[in-house]
């Protein structure tokens, strides 16, 4: 029975780590998109244009994808190092 309890704890810990990683990816992706989108809306409304929202949305998406890539690279590098220990 003792082994079963330890396995359950380990599985819960891994599940919590995965949920944390997924949340980090989502936040890292969405924050730049929303910030750039709303900055574009502000600029468009202030100057009476209609292109900056679209341009800054794609800039935010590119920044978000770059951030997620860097985070994933860092996460998997650390994960590989832990497995080697």
Secondary structure, 3 states (H helix, E strand, C coil): CHHHHHHHHHHHHHHHHHHHHHHHHHHHHHHHHHHHHHHHHHHHHHHCCCCHHHHHHHHHHHHHHHHHHHHHHHHHHHHHHHHHC
